[in-house]
Amino acid sequence: MSVSLLQLIALCLLAVGLVLGTIRFILGPTTPDRIVAADTLSILITAGLVWLAHLLDSSIYLSIALVFGALSFVGTVALARAIEGNRS
Amino acid sequence: MTLVADLFLLLGAAFSCLGALGLIRMPDVYNRLQAGTKSVTLGAMAILIGIGLHHPQWWSNLLMIGVLVLFTNPVGSASIARAALISGIRPWHVPSEGPPLPAGEGEGK
């Protein structure tokens, strides 16, 4: 496990992206804002899991990333359907 | 090859960070959806290409993850946008007492 300088900068950028998405997830004014933030965070976490497989040099995290991506898609569509039915 | 892979990783992380920044800066749900979905998808693709250049023996798993992200992400974002429009959220700078929205079945029902 050796991290070069470019990878270190890129990891810091990815962490900043995760923090910004979490801020929008916490103080989103409406429910669709939070769902958009959750969708973005799920894609960022999928990319982060692939990167974790590279850092730990074991390919089992790729399977975890695949299953996480599929389940996050199902969750996003389910949440969108749920707020769609909530007509006010 | 390692330098090219690291540059791809840096590009993908920069696009992901800019997408999350757009998620903070944009004024509306629909604008946030654009900023937070498209550029983050591009960033994830670049990160997958970078990891694939680092580990060429993982190409099948990485291809599966890339195809999954490319197919499911636009479907999810379109579903969120449709749900937001139906649940009655007006776009930015659209007055609330104007004509009904094009898919505006959600207004007043």
N, CA and C atoms of all chains as a GROMACS GRO file, in nm:
protein
  591
    1MET      N    1   0.085  -0.119   0.000
    1MET     CA    2   0.000   0.000   0.000
    1MET      C    3   0.087   0.123   0.000
    2SER      N    4   0.104   0.179  -0.119
    2SER     CA    5   0.183   0.301  -0.131
    2SER      C    6   0.100   0.403  -0.207
    3VAL      N    7   0.090   0.521  -0.150
    3VAL     CA    8   0.007   0.625  -0.208
    3VAL      C    9   0.100   0.735  -0.260
    4SER      N   10   0.089   0.764  -0.390
    4SER     CA   11   0.172   0.870  -0.446
    4SER      C   12   0.109   1.006  -0.415
    5LEU      N   13   0.181   1.110  -0.452
    5LEU     CA   14   0.134   1.245  -0.417
    5LEU      C   15   0.006   1.281  -0.494
    6LEU      N   16   0.001   1.242  -0.622
    6LEU     CA   17  -0.120   1.271  -0.700
    6LEU      C   18  -0.241   1.200  -0.643
    7GLN      N   19  -0.219   1.074  -0.602
    7GLN     CA   20  -0.332   1.001  -0.542
    7GLN      C   21  -0.373   1.062  -0.410
    8LEU      N   22  -0.277   1.116  -0.336
    8LEU     CA   23  -0.312   1.180  -0.208
    8LEU      C   24  -0.397   1.304  -0.231
    9ILE      N   25  -0.357   1.385  -0.332
    9ILE     CA   26  -0.437   1.504  -0.365
    9ILE      C   27  -0.576   1.463  -0.410
   10ALA      N   28  -0.584   1.357  -0.492
   10ALA     CA   29  -0.714   1.314  -0.543
   10ALA      C   30  -0.801   1.260  -0.430
   11LEU      N   31  -0.740   1.189  -0.334
   11LEU     CA   32  -0.819   1.140  -0.220
   11LEU      C   33  -0.873   1.256  -0.137
   12CYS      N   34  -0.791   1.362  -0.122
   12CYS     CA   35  -0.839   1.479  -0.048
   12CYS      C   36  -0.956   1.545  -0.121
   13LEU      N   37  -0.948   1.552  -0.256
   13LEU     CA   38  -1.059   1.610  -0.333
   13LEU      C   39  -1.186   1.527  -0.317
   14LEU      N   40  -1.170   1.394  -0.318
   14LEU     CA   41  -1.287   1.307  -0.301
   14LEU      C   42  -1.348   1.325  -0.162
   15ALA      N   43  -1.262   1.342  -0.061
   15ALA     CA   44  -1.313   1.364   0.075
   15ALA      C   45  -1.387   1.497   0.084
   16VAL      N   46  -1.334   1.601   0.016
   16VAL     CA   47  -1.403   1.730   0.015
   16VAL      C   48  -1.540   1.716  -0.052
   17GLY      N   49  -1.546   1.639  -0.161
   17GLY     CA   50  -1.673   1.615  -0.227
   17GLY      C   51  -1.773   1.545  -0.136
   18LEU      N   52  -1.724   1.446  -0.059
   18LEU     CA   53  -1.813   1.376   0.034
   18LEU      C   54  -1.864   1.470   0.142
   19VAL      N   55  -1.776   1.559   0.192
   19VAL     CA   56  -1.818   1.652   0.298
   19VAL      C   57  -1.923   1.750   0.243
   20LEU      N   58  -1.902   1.800   0.119
   20LEU     CA   59  -1.998   1.894   0.061
   20LEU      C   60  -2.134   1.828   0.038
   21GLY      N   61  -2.132   1.704  -0.011
   21GLY     CA   62  -2.258   1.633  -0.030
   21GLY      C   63  -2.329   1.607   0.102
   22THR      N   64  -2.252   1.579   0.206
   22THR     CA   65  -2.313   1.556   0.337
   22THR      C   66  -2.374   1.684   0.393
   23ILE      N   67  -2.308   1.800   0.365
   23ILE     CA   68  -2.365   1.927   0.409
   23ILE      C   69  -2.500   1.950   0.341
   24ARG      N   70  -2.506   1.926   0.209
   24ARG     CA   71  -2.634   1.943   0.139
   24ARG      C   72  -2.736   1.842   0.189
   25PHE      N   73  -2.691   1.723   0.224
   25PHE     CA   74  -2.785   1.623   0.276
   25PHE      C   75  -2.842   1.666   0.410
   26ILE      N   76  -2.762   1.733   0.493
   26ILE     CA   77  -2.810   1.772   0.626
   26ILE      C   78  -2.902   1.892   0.617
   27LEU      N   79  -2.862   2.000   0.544
   27LEU     CA   80  -2.943   2.121   0.545
   27LEU      C   81  -3.018   2.145   0.415
   28GLY      N   82  -3.053   2.036   0.344
   28GLY     CA   83  -3.136   2.055   0.225
   28GLY      C   84  -3.273   2.106   0.265
   29PRO      N   85  -3.325   2.209   0.195
   29PRO     CA   86  -3.452   2.267   0.240
   29PRO      C   87  -3.570   2.171   0.224
   30THR      N   88  -3.573   2.097   0.115
   30THR     CA   89  -3.687   2.010   0.092
   30THR      C   90  -3.641   1.865   0.081
   31THR      N   91  -3.738   1.775   0.075
   31THR     CA   92  -3.704   1.632   0.068
   31THR      C   93  -3.636   1.593  -0.063
   32PRO      N   94  -3.677   1.644  -0.182
   32PRO     CA   95  -3.601   1.608  -0.304
   32PRO      C   96  -3.456   1.652  -0.302
   33ASP      N   97  -3.425   1.763  -0.231
   33ASP     CA   98  -3.284   1.802  -0.218
   33ASP      C   99  -3.204   1.694  -0.146
   34ARG      N  100  -3.262   1.642  -0.040
   34ARG     CA  101  -3.192   1.536   0.034
   34ARG      C  102  -3.177   1.411  -0.049
   35ILE      N  103  -3.278   1.381  -0.132
   35ILE     CA  104  -3.268   1.259  -0.213
   35ILE      C  105  -3.161   1.276  -0.321
   36VAL      N  106  -3.153   1.398  -0.379
   36VAL     CA  107  -3.047   1.426  -0.477
   36VAL      C  108  -2.909   1.412  -0.412
   37ALA      N  109  -2.898   1.465  -0.289
   37ALA     CA  110  -2.770   1.454  -0.219
   37ALA      C  111  -2.737   1.309  -0.189
   38ALA      N  112  -2.838   1.229  -0.153
   38ALA     CA  113  -2.813   1.088  -0.124
   38ALA      C  114  -2.770   1.012  -0.249
   39ASP      N  115  -2.830   1.047  -0.364
   39ASP     CA  116  -2.792   0.984  -0.490
   39ASP      C  117  -2.647   1.014  -0.524
   40THR      N  118  -2.611   1.143  -0.514
   40THR     CA  119  -2.473   1.183  -0.541
   40THR      C  120  -2.375   1.115  -0.446
   41LEU      N  121  -2.411   1.110  -0.318
   41LEU     CA  122  -2.323   1.046  -0.220
   41LEU      C  123  -2.307   0.898  -0.248
   42SER      N  124  -2.414   0.834  -0.298
   42SER     CA  125  -2.401   0.690  -0.325
   42SER      C  126  -2.304   0.664  -0.440
   43ILE      N  127  -2.306   0.753  -0.542
   43ILE     CA  128  -2.210   0.734  -0.652
   43ILE      C  129  -2.068   0.761  -0.604
   44LEU      N  130  -2.054   0.864  -0.520
   44LEU     CA  131  -1.920   0.894  -0.467
   44LEU      C  132  -1.869   0.777  -0.382
   45ILE      N  133  -1.958   0.714  -0.305
   45ILE     CA  134  -1.916   0.604  -0.220
   45ILE      C  135  -1.882   0.481  -0.304
   46THR      N  136  -1.954   0.462  -0.418
   46THR     CA  137  -1.919   0.351  -0.507
   46THR      C  138  -1.778   0.369  -0.563
   47ALA      N  139  -1.749   0.493  -0.609
   47ALA     CA  140  -1.614   0.520  -0.659
   47ALA      C  141  -1.511   0.504  -0.548
   48GLY      N  142  -1.547   0.545  -0.426
   48GLY     CA  143  -1.455   0.530  -0.314
   48GLY      C  144  -1.429   0.386  -0.278
   49LEU      N  145  -1.530   0.299  -0.293
   49LEU     CA  146  -1.510   0.156  -0.266
   49LEU      C  147  -1.416   0.094  -0.369
   50VAL      N  148  -1.429   0.138  -0.497
   50VAL     CA  149  -1.337   0.088  -0.598
   50VAL      C  150  -1.194   0.132  -0.566
   51TRP      N  151  -1.183   0.256  -0.518
   51TRP     CA  152  -1.051   0.306  -0.480
   51TRP      C  153  -0.996   0.230  -0.359
   52LEU      N  154  -1.086   0.192  -0.267
   52LEU     CA  155  -1.043   0.115  -0.150
   52LEU      C  156  -0.991  -0.022  -0.191
   53ALA      N  157  -1.052  -0.082  -0.296
   53ALA     CA  158  -1.000  -0.208  -0.347
   53ALA      C  159  -0.858  -0.192  -0.400
   54HIS      N  160  -0.831  -0.076  -0.463
   54HIS     CA  161  -0.694  -0.050  -0.509
   54HIS      C  162  -0.599  -0.029  -0.392
   55LEU      N  163  -0.646   0.045  -0.291
   55LEU     CA  164  -0.556   0.076  -0.179
   55LEU      C  165  -0.524  -0.048  -0.097
   56LEU      N  166  -0.624  -0.134  -0.074
   56LEU     CA  167  -0.601  -0.254   0.005
   56LEU      C  168  -0.556  -0.373  -0.079
   57ASP      N  169  -0.556  -0.355  -0.214
   57ASP     CA  170  -0.508  -0.455  -0.308
   57ASP      C  171  -0.582  -0.589  -0.293
   58SER      N  172  -0.713  -0.580  -0.275
   58SER     CA  173  -0.792  -0.703  -0.275
   58SER      C  174  -0.917  -0.678  -0.357
   59SER      N  175  -0.950  -0.773  -0.443
   59SER     CA  176  -1.055  -0.750  -0.542
   59SER      C  177  -1.194  -0.778  -0.487
   60ILE      N  178  -1.208  -0.813  -0.358
   60ILE     CA  179  -1.342  -0.843  -0.308
   60ILE      C  180  -1.422  -0.715  -0.289
   61TYR      N  181  -1.352  -0.601  -0.273
   61TYR     CA  182  -1.424  -0.475  -0.256
   61TYR      C  183  -1.491  -0.431  -0.385
   62LEU      N  184  -1.448  -0.486  -0.499
   62LEU     CA  185  -1.518  -0.455  -0.624
   62LEU      C  186  -1.657  -0.516  -0.624
   63SER      N  187  -1.668  -0.636  -0.569
   63SER     CA  188  -1.802  -0.698  -0.558
   63SER      C  189  -1.889  -0.618  -0.464
   64ILE      N  190  -1.828  -0.569  -0.354
   64ILE     CA  191  -1.904  -0.488  -0.259
   64ILE      C  192  -1.952  -0.360  -0.327
   65ALA      N  193  -1.866  -0.299  -0.410
   65ALA     CA  194  -1.905  -0.177  -0.482
   65ALA      C  195  -2.019  -0.205  -0.578
   66LEU      N  196  -2.016  -0.320  -0.645
   66LEU     CA  197  -2.122  -0.357  -0.740
   66LEU      C  198  -2.255  -0.371  -0.669
   67VAL      N  199  -2.256  -0.445  -0.557
   67VAL     CA  200  -2.380  -0.466  -0.484
   67VAL      C  201  -2.429  -0.334  -0.424
   68PHE      N  202  -2.335  -0.250  -0.377
   68PHE     CA  203  -2.376  -0.121  -0.320
   68PHE      C  204  -2.438  -0.031  -0.427
   69GLY      N  205  -2.380  -0.031  -0.548
   69GLY     CA  206  -2.439   0.049  -0.655
   69GLY      C  207  -2.579   0.004  -0.691
   70ALA      N  208  -2.600  -0.127  -0.701
   70ALA     CA  209  -2.734  -0.178  -0.736
   70ALA      C  210  -2.834  -0.143  -0.627
   71LEU      N  211  -2.796  -0.164  -0.502
   71LEU     CA  212  -2.890  -0.136  -0.393
   71LEU      C  213  -2.918   0.012  -0.378
   72SER      N  214  -2.818   0.099  -0.405
   72SER     CA  215  -2.843   0.242  -0.395
   72SER      C  216  -2.938   0.289  -0.506
   73PHE      N  217  -2.926   0.226  -0.624
   73PHE     CA  218  -3.021   0.260  -0.731
   73PHE      C  219  -3.164   0.223  -0.692
   74VAL      N  220  -3.180   0.104  -0.635
   74VAL     CA  221  -3.313   0.061  -0.592
   74VAL      C  222  -3.367   0.155  -0.485
   75GLY      N  223  -3.281   0.196  -0.391
   75GLY     CA  224  -3.325   0.288  -0.286
   75GLY      C  225  -3.363   0.424  -0.339
   76THR      N  226  -3.285   0.475  -0.438
   76THR     CA  227  -3.316   0.606  -0.496
   76THR      C  228  -3.451   0.604  -0.566
   77VAL      N  229  -3.475   0.499  -0.646
   77VAL     CA  230  -3.603   0.492  -0.717
   77VAL      C  231  -3.718   0.474  -0.619
   78ALA      N  232  -3.697   0.397  -0.513
   78ALA     CA  233  -3.803   0.378  -0.414
   78ALA      C  234  -3.836   0.508  -0.342
   79LEU      N  235  -3.732   0.587  -0.306
   79LEU     CA  236  -3.757   0.715  -0.240
   79LEU      C  237  -3.827   0.813  -0.333
   80ALA      N  238  -3.787   0.812  -0.463
   80ALA     CA  239  -3.852   0.902  -0.558
   80ALA      C  240  -3.999   0.866  -0.574
   81ARG      N  241  -4.029   0.736  -0.582
   81ARG     CA  242  -4.169   0.694  -0.591
   81ARG      C  243  -4.245   0.733  -0.465
   82ALA      N  244  -4.179   0.726  -0.351
   82ALA     CA  245  -4.247   0.758  -0.225
   82ALA      C  246  -4.285   0.905  -0.219
   83ILE      N  247  -4.194   0.997  -0.259
   83ILE     CA  248  -4.233   1.139  -0.254
   83ILE      C  249  -4.324   1.175  -0.369
   84GLU      N  250  -4.326   1.093  -0.473
   84GLU     CA  251  -4.418   1.120  -0.584
   84GLU      C  252  -4.562   1.097  -0.541
   85GLY      N  253  -4.583   0.997  -0.457
   85GLY     CA  254  -4.719   0.971  -0.412
   85GLY      C  255  -4.767   1.069  -0.308
   86ASN      N  256  -4.676   1.148  -0.250
   86ASN     CA  257  -4.712   1.240  -0.143
   86ASN      C  258  -4.758   1.372  -0.202
   87ARG      N  259  -4.876   1.373  -0.263
   87ARG     CA  260  -4.924   1.494  -0.328
   87ARG      C  261  -4.995   1.582  -0.228
   88SER      N  262  -4.953   1.709  -0.227
   88SER     CA  263  -5.014   1.800  -0.130
   88SER      C  264  -5.094   1.906  -0.203
   89MET      N  265   0.283   0.444  -1.719
   89MET     CA  266   0.146   0.394  -1.704
   89MET      C  267   0.088   0.434  -1.568
   90THR      N  268   0.172   0.427  -1.467
   90THR     CA  269   0.124   0.467  -1.333
   90THR      C  270   0.090   0.614  -1.328
   91LEU      N  271   0.172   0.695  -1.398
   91LEU     CA  272   0.145   0.840  -1.399
   91LEU      C  273   0.013   0.869  -1.470
   92VAL      N  274  -0.012   0.800  -1.581
   92VAL     CA  275  -0.139   0.819  -1.654
   92VAL      C  276  -0.256   0.777  -1.566
   93ALA      N  277  -0.242   0.665  -1.496
   93ALA     CA  278  -0.350   0.619  -1.408
   93ALA      C  279  -0.376   0.718  -1.296
   94ASP      N  280  -0.267   0.773  -1.239
   94ASP     CA  281  -0.286   0.872  -1.132
   94ASP      C  282  -0.351   1.000  -1.184
   95LEU      N  283  -0.317   1.036  -1.309
   95LEU     CA  284  -0.382   1.155  -1.366
   95LEU      C  285  -0.531   1.130  -1.388
   96PHE      N  286  -0.567   1.008  -1.431
   96PHE     CA  287  -0.709   0.976  -1.445
   96PHE      C  288  -0.779   0.981  -1.310
   97LEU      N  289  -0.712   0.930  -1.206
   97LEU     CA  290  -0.772   0.934  -1.072
   97LEU      C  291  -0.791   1.077  -1.025
   98LEU      N  292  -0.691   1.163  -1.052
   98LEU     CA  293  -0.702   1.303  -1.011
   98LEU      C  294  -0.814   1.374  -1.086
   99LEU      N  295  -0.827   1.342  -1.217
   99LEU     CA  296  -0.936   1.401  -1.296
   99LEU      C  297  -1.072   1.360  -1.241
  100GLY      N  298  -1.085   1.231  -1.211
  100GLY     CA  299  -1.214   1.183  -1.160
  100GLY      C  300  -1.247   1.243  -1.025
  101ALA      N  301  -1.148   1.254  -0.936
  101ALA     CA  302  -1.174   1.313  -0.805
  101ALA      C  303  -1.207   1.461  -0.817
  102ALA      N  304  -1.142   1.531  -0.913
  102ALA     CA  305  -1.173   1.673  -0.931
  102ALA      C  306  -1.314   1.692  -0.982
  103PHE      N  307  -1.357   1.605  -1.077
  103PHE     CA  308  -1.495   1.618  -1.127
  103PHE      C  309  -1.595   1.584  -1.018
  104SER      N  310  -1.563   1.486  -0.933
  104SER     CA  311  -1.655   1.453  -0.824
  104SER      C  312  -1.667   1.568  -0.725
  105CYS      N  313  -1.552   1.630  -0.694
  105CYS     CA  314  -1.552   1.744  -0.601
  105CYS      C  315  -1.630   1.861  -0.659
  106LEU      N  316  -1.612   1.887  -0.791
  106LEU     CA  317  -1.686   1.998  -0.853
  106LEU      C  318  -1.835   1.969  -0.858
  107GLY      N  319  -1.872   1.842  -0.878
  107GLY     CA  320  -2.014   1.808  -0.876
  107GLY      C  321  -2.076   1.830  -0.739
  108ALA      N  322  -2.002   1.793  -0.635
  108ALA     CA  323  -2.054   1.816  -0.499
  108ALA      C  324  -2.059   1.965  -0.468
  109LEU      N  325  -1.963   2.041  -0.521
  109LEU     CA  326  -1.967   2.186  -0.503
  109LEU      C  327  -2.088   2.247  -0.573
  110GLY      N  328  -2.121   2.194  -0.692
  110GLY     CA  329  -2.242   2.239  -0.760
  110GLY      C  330  -2.366   2.203  -0.682
  111LEU      N  331  -2.361   2.091  -0.611
  111LEU     CA  332  -2.473   2.052  -0.524
  111LEU      C  333  -2.495   2.155  -0.414
  112ILE      N  334  -2.386   2.219  -0.369
  112ILE     CA  335  -2.400   2.323  -0.268
  112ILE      C  336  -2.445   2.454  -0.332
  113ARG      N  337  -2.388   2.490  -0.448
  113ARG     CA  338  -2.402   2.625  -0.499
  113ARG      C  339  -2.529   2.649  -0.579
  114MET      N  340  -2.587   2.544  -0.637
  114MET     CA  341  -2.699   2.565  -0.727
  114MET      C  342  -2.826   2.602  -0.650
  115PRO      N  343  -2.917   2.680  -0.713
  115PRO     CA  344  -3.029   2.735  -0.636
  115PRO      C  345  -3.153   2.647  -0.629
  116ASP      N  346  -3.160   2.538  -0.703
  116ASP     CA  347  -3.287   2.471  -0.723
  116ASP      C  348  -3.265   2.320  -0.723
  117VAL      N  349  -3.374   2.246  -0.707
  117VAL     CA  350  -3.362   2.101  -0.707
  117VAL      C  351  -3.315   2.049  -0.843
  118TYR      N  352  -3.369   2.107  -0.950
  118TYR     CA  353  -3.337   2.056  -1.084
  118TYR      C  354  -3.194   2.089  -1.123
  119ASN      N  355  -3.150   2.213  -1.087
  119ASN     CA  356  -3.010   2.248  -1.114
  119ASN      C  357  -2.916   2.162  -1.033
  120ARG      N  358  -2.953   2.136  -0.907
  120ARG     CA  359  -2.869   2.050  -0.825
  120ARG      C  360  -2.863   1.909  -0.880
  121LEU      N  361  -2.974   1.866  -0.939
  121LEU     CA  362  -2.976   1.732  -0.999
  121LEU      C  363  -2.880   1.725  -1.117
  122GLN      N  364  -2.881   1.830  -1.202
  122GLN     CA  365  -2.786   1.833  -1.314
  122GLN      C  366  -2.642   1.830  -1.265
  123ALA      N  367  -2.612   1.922  -1.170
  123ALA     CA  368  -2.473   1.933  -1.125
  123ALA      C  369  -2.429   1.807  -1.052
  124GLY      N  370  -2.522   1.752  -0.973
  124GLY     CA  371  -2.480   1.642  -0.888
  124GLY      C  372  -2.482   1.507  -0.954
  125THR      N  373  -2.540   1.497  -1.074
  125THR     CA  374  -2.547   1.365  -1.136
  125THR      C  375  -2.450   1.350  -1.252
  126LYS      N  376  -2.446   1.450  -1.340
  126LYS     CA  377  -2.368   1.432  -1.463
  126LYS      C  378  -2.219   1.432  -1.435
  127SER      N  379  -2.173   1.535  -1.362
  127SER     CA  380  -2.028   1.545  -1.343
  127SER      C  381  -1.979   1.436  -1.249
  128VAL      N  382  -2.064   1.393  -1.154
  128VAL     CA  383  -2.020   1.285  -1.066
  128VAL      C  384  -2.014   1.152  -1.140
  129THR      N  385  -2.104   1.134  -1.239
  129THR     CA  386  -2.094   1.013  -1.323
  129THR      C  387  -1.965   1.013  -1.402
  130LEU      N  388  -1.931   1.130  -1.459
  130LEU     CA  389  -1.804   1.139  -1.534
  130LEU      C  390  -1.684   1.114  -1.442
  131GLY      N  391  -1.692   1.168  -1.320
  131GLY     CA  392  -1.583   1.145  -1.225
  131GLY      C  393  -1.569   0.999  -1.188
  132ALA      N  394  -1.682   0.931  -1.168
  132ALA     CA  395  -1.676   0.789  -1.135
  132ALA      C  396  -1.618   0.708  -1.251
  133MET      N  397  -1.655   0.745  -1.376
  133MET     CA  398  -1.599   0.676  -1.491
  133MET      C  399  -1.447   0.694  -1.497
  134ALA      N  400  -1.402   0.818  -1.471
  134ALA     CA  401  -1.257   0.843  -1.477
  134ALA      C  402  -1.184   0.768  -1.366
  135ILE      N  403  -1.247   0.759  -1.248
  135ILE     CA  404  -1.184   0.684  -1.138
  135ILE      C  405  -1.176   0.535  -1.174
  136LEU      N  406  -1.282   0.483  -1.237
  136LEU     CA  407  -1.280   0.341  -1.278
  136LEU      C  408  -1.172   0.315  -1.381
  137ILE      N  409  -1.155   0.410  -1.477
  137ILE     CA  410  -1.050   0.393  -1.578
  137ILE      C  411  -0.912   0.397  -1.512
  138GLY      N  412  -0.896   0.487  -1.414
  138GLY     CA  413  -0.767   0.496  -1.346
  138GLY      C  414  -0.733   0.370  -1.269
  139ILE      N  415  -0.833   0.314  -1.198
  139ILE     CA  416  -0.808   0.190  -1.124
  139ILE      C  417  -0.782   0.074  -1.221
  140GLY      N  418  -0.852   0.076  -1.336
  140GLY     CA  419  -0.829  -0.027  -1.436
  140GLY      C  420  -0.689  -0.019  -1.498
  141LEU      N  421  -0.633   0.103  -1.505
  141LEU     CA  422  -0.494   0.113  -1.552
  141LEU      C  423  -0.396   0.067  -1.445
  142HIS      N  424  -0.433   0.082  -1.319
  142HIS     CA  425  -0.347   0.031  -1.213
  142HIS      C  426  -0.351  -0.121  -1.204
  143HIS      N  427  -0.472  -0.178  -1.214
  143HIS     CA  428  -0.487  -0.323  -1.202
  143HIS      C  429  -0.558  -0.376  -1.326
  144PRO      N  430  -0.483  -0.412  -1.431
  144PRO     CA  431  -0.549  -0.457  -1.554
  144PRO      C  432  -0.618  -0.592  -1.539
  145GLN      N  433  -0.589  -0.669  -1.433
  145GLN     CA  434  -0.654  -0.800  -1.420
  145GLN      C  435  -0.795  -0.789  -1.362
  146TRP      N  436  -0.837  -0.668  -1.322
  146TRP     CA  437  -0.970  -0.649  -1.265
  146TRP      C  438  -1.069  -0.595  -1.366
  147TRP      N  439  -1.040  -0.608  -1.496
  147TRP     CA  440  -1.118  -0.531  -1.594
  147TRP      C  441  -1.264  -0.573  -1.598
  148SER      N  442  -1.293  -0.702  -1.571
  148SER     CA  443  -1.432  -0.746  -1.584
  148SER      C  444  -1.519  -0.687  -1.475
  149ASN      N  445  -1.469  -0.689  -1.351
  149ASN     CA  446  -1.546  -0.629  -1.241
  149ASN      C  447  -1.564  -0.479  -1.262
  150LEU      N  448  -1.455  -0.412  -1.306
  150LEU     CA  449  -1.464  -0.267  -1.326
  150LEU      C  450  -1.560  -0.234  -1.440
  151LEU      N  451  -1.560  -0.320  -1.544
  151LEU     CA  452  -1.654  -0.297  -1.654
  151LEU      C  453  -1.799  -0.312  -1.607
  152MET      N  454  -1.821  -0.411  -1.521
  152MET     CA  455  -1.956  -0.430  -1.468
  152MET      C  456  -2.001  -0.310  -1.386
  153ILE      N  457  -1.910  -0.258  -1.301
  153ILE     CA  458  -1.947  -0.143  -1.218
  153ILE      C  459  -1.972  -0.020  -1.305
  154GLY      N  460  -1.888  -0.002  -1.410
  154GLY     CA  461  -1.906   0.113  -1.498
  154GLY      C  462  -2.037   0.108  -1.574
  155VAL      N  463  -2.072  -0.012  -1.625
  155VAL     CA  464  -2.199  -0.026  -1.697
  155VAL      C  465  -2.316  -0.004  -1.602
  156LEU      N  466  -2.303  -0.053  -1.479
  156LEU     CA  467  -2.410  -0.034  -1.380
  156LEU      C  468  -2.431   0.114  -1.351
  157VAL      N  469  -2.320   0.188  -1.327
  157VAL     CA  470  -2.333   0.331  -1.297
  157VAL      C  471  -2.389   0.406  -1.417
  158LEU      N  472  -2.340   0.372  -1.537
  158LEU     CA  473  -2.385   0.443  -1.657
  158LEU      C  474  -2.532   0.418  -1.686
  159PHE      N  475  -2.583   0.299  -1.653
  159PHE     CA  476  -2.723   0.271  -1.686
  159PHE      C  477  -2.818   0.317  -1.577
  160THR      N  478  -2.780   0.302  -1.451
  160THR     CA  479  -2.875   0.329  -1.344
  160THR      C  480  -2.881   0.476  -1.305
  161ASN      N  481  -2.772   0.551  -1.326
  161ASN     CA  482  -2.770   0.687  -1.275
  161ASN      C  483  -2.864   0.782  -1.350
  162PRO      N  484  -2.870   0.782  -1.484
  162PRO     CA  485  -2.969   0.868  -1.550
  162PRO      C  486  -3.112   0.828  -1.519
  163VAL      N  487  -3.137   0.697  -1.504
  163VAL     CA  488  -3.272   0.653  -1.470
  163VAL      C  489  -3.312   0.706  -1.333
  164GLY      N  490  -3.220   0.697  -1.237
  164GLY     CA  491  -3.250   0.747  -1.103
  164GLY      C  492  -3.271   0.896  -1.100
  165SER      N  493  -3.187   0.972  -1.174
  165SER     CA  494  -3.201   1.118  -1.172
  165SER      C  495  -3.330   1.160  -1.242
  166ALA      N  496  -3.368   1.091  -1.350
  166ALA     CA  497  -3.493   1.125  -1.418
  166ALA      C  498  -3.612   1.094  -1.327
  167SER      N  499  -3.601   0.987  -1.251
  167SER     CA  500  -3.710   0.952  -1.158
  167SER      C  501  -3.724   1.056  -1.048
  168ILE      N  502  -3.609   1.106  -0.998
  168ILE     CA  503  -3.614   1.210  -0.894
  168ILE      C  504  -3.674   1.338  -0.950
  169ALA      N  505  -3.634   1.376  -1.073
  169ALA     CA  506  -3.685   1.500  -1.132
  169ALA      C  507  -3.835   1.491  -1.156
  170ARG      N  508  -3.881   1.376  -1.203
  170ARG     CA  509  -4.024   1.358  -1.227
  170ARG      C  510  -4.101   1.362  -1.096
  171ALA      N  511  -4.046   1.301  -0.993
  171ALA     CA  512  -4.114   1.302  -0.863
  171ALA      C  513  -4.120   1.443  -0.806
  172ALA      N  514  -4.010   1.521  -0.823
  172ALA     CA  515  -4.011   1.658  -0.772
  172ALA      C  516  -4.111   1.744  -0.847
  173LEU      N  517  -4.121   1.722  -0.980
  173LEU     CA  518  -4.217   1.801  -1.059
  173LEU      C  519  -4.360   1.765  -1.022
  174ILE      N  520  -4.386   1.637  -1.003
  174ILE     CA  521  -4.523   1.596  -0.971
  174ILE      C  522  -4.562   1.640  -0.830
  175SER      N  523  -4.466   1.638  -0.738
  175SER     CA  524  -4.499   1.678  -0.601
  175SER      C  525  -4.510   1.829  -0.587
  176GLY      N  526  -4.498   1.907  -0.698
  176GLY     CA  527  -4.536   2.046  -0.694
  176GLY      C  528  -4.424   2.145  -0.668
  177ILE      N  529  -4.299   2.109  -0.690
  177ILE     CA  530  -4.190   2.204  -0.670
  177ILE      C  531  -4.169   2.280  -0.800
  178ARG      N  532  -4.180   2.415  -0.792
  178ARG     CA  533  -4.163   2.496  -0.913
  178ARG      C  534  -4.014   2.514  -0.940
  179PRO      N  535  -3.977   2.521  -1.068
  179PRO     CA  536  -3.836   2.552  -1.098
  179PRO      C  537  -3.801   2.696  -1.059
  180TRP      N  538  -3.674   2.725  -1.057
  180TRP     CA  539  -3.622   2.854  -1.017
  180TRP      C  540  -3.670   2.962  -1.113
  181HIS      N  541  -3.714   3.077  -1.058
  181HIS     CA  542  -3.763   3.192  -1.134
  181HIS      C  543  -3.891   3.162  -1.211
  182VAL      N  544  -3.962   3.058  -1.175
  182VAL     CA  545  -4.096   3.036  -1.230
  182VAL      C  546  -4.195   3.080  -1.122
  183PRO      N  547  -4.281   3.177  -1.152
  183PRO     CA  548  -4.370   3.228  -1.048
  183PRO      C  549  -4.471   3.123  -1.007
  184SER      N  550  -4.511   3.128  -0.882
  184SER     CA  551  -4.596   3.022  -0.829
  184SER      C  552  -4.741   3.037  -0.871
  185GLU      N  553  -4.779   3.160  -0.924
  185GLU     CA  554  -4.919   3.173  -0.967
  185GLU      C  555  -4.931   3.177  -1.119
  186GLY      N  556  -4.833   3.124  -1.190
  186GLY     CA  557  -4.837   3.125  -1.334
  186GLY      C  558  -4.924   3.012  -1.389
  187PRO      N  559  -4.910   2.985  -1.518
  187PRO     CA  560  -4.981   2.871  -1.575
  187PRO      C  561  -4.926   2.741  -1.516
  188PRO      N  562  -5.003   2.634  -1.521
  188PRO     CA  563  -4.956   2.508  -1.463
  188PRO      C  564  -4.839   2.451  -1.541
  189LEU      N  565  -4.761   2.371  -1.473
  189LEU     CA  566  -4.644   2.311  -1.533
  189LEU      C  567  -4.685   2.208  -1.637
  190PRO      N  568  -4.595   2.174  -1.730
  190PRO     CA  569  -4.632   2.082  -1.838
  190PRO      C  570  -4.681   1.947  -1.788
  191ALA      N  571  -4.619   1.893  -1.686
  191ALA     CA  572  -4.664   1.764  -1.631
  191ALA      C  573  -4.742   1.786  -1.504
  192GLY      N  574  -4.810   1.902  -1.497
  192GLY     CA  575  -4.859   1.947  -1.368
  192GLY      C  576  -4.983   1.881  -1.316
  193GLU      N  577  -4.986   1.749  -1.317
  193GLU     CA  578  -5.099   1.682  -1.257
  193GLU      C  579  -5.096   1.694  -1.106
  194GLY      N  580  -4.977   1.719  -1.053
  194GLY     CA  581  -4.965   1.722  -0.908
  194GLY      C  582  -5.020   1.848  -0.846
  195GLU      N  583  -5.044   1.953  -0.927
  195GLU     CA  584  -5.091   2.078  -0.872
  195GLU      C  585  -5.237   2.067  -0.836
  196GLY      N  586  -5.266   2.083  -0.711
  196GLY     CA  587  -5.403   2.088  -0.667
  196GLY      C  588  -5.473   1.953  -0.659
  197LYS      N  589  -5.400   1.846  -0.666
  197LYS     CA  590  -5.465   1.716  -0.654
  197LYS      C  591  -5.429   1.653  -0.522
   0.00000   0.00000   0.00000
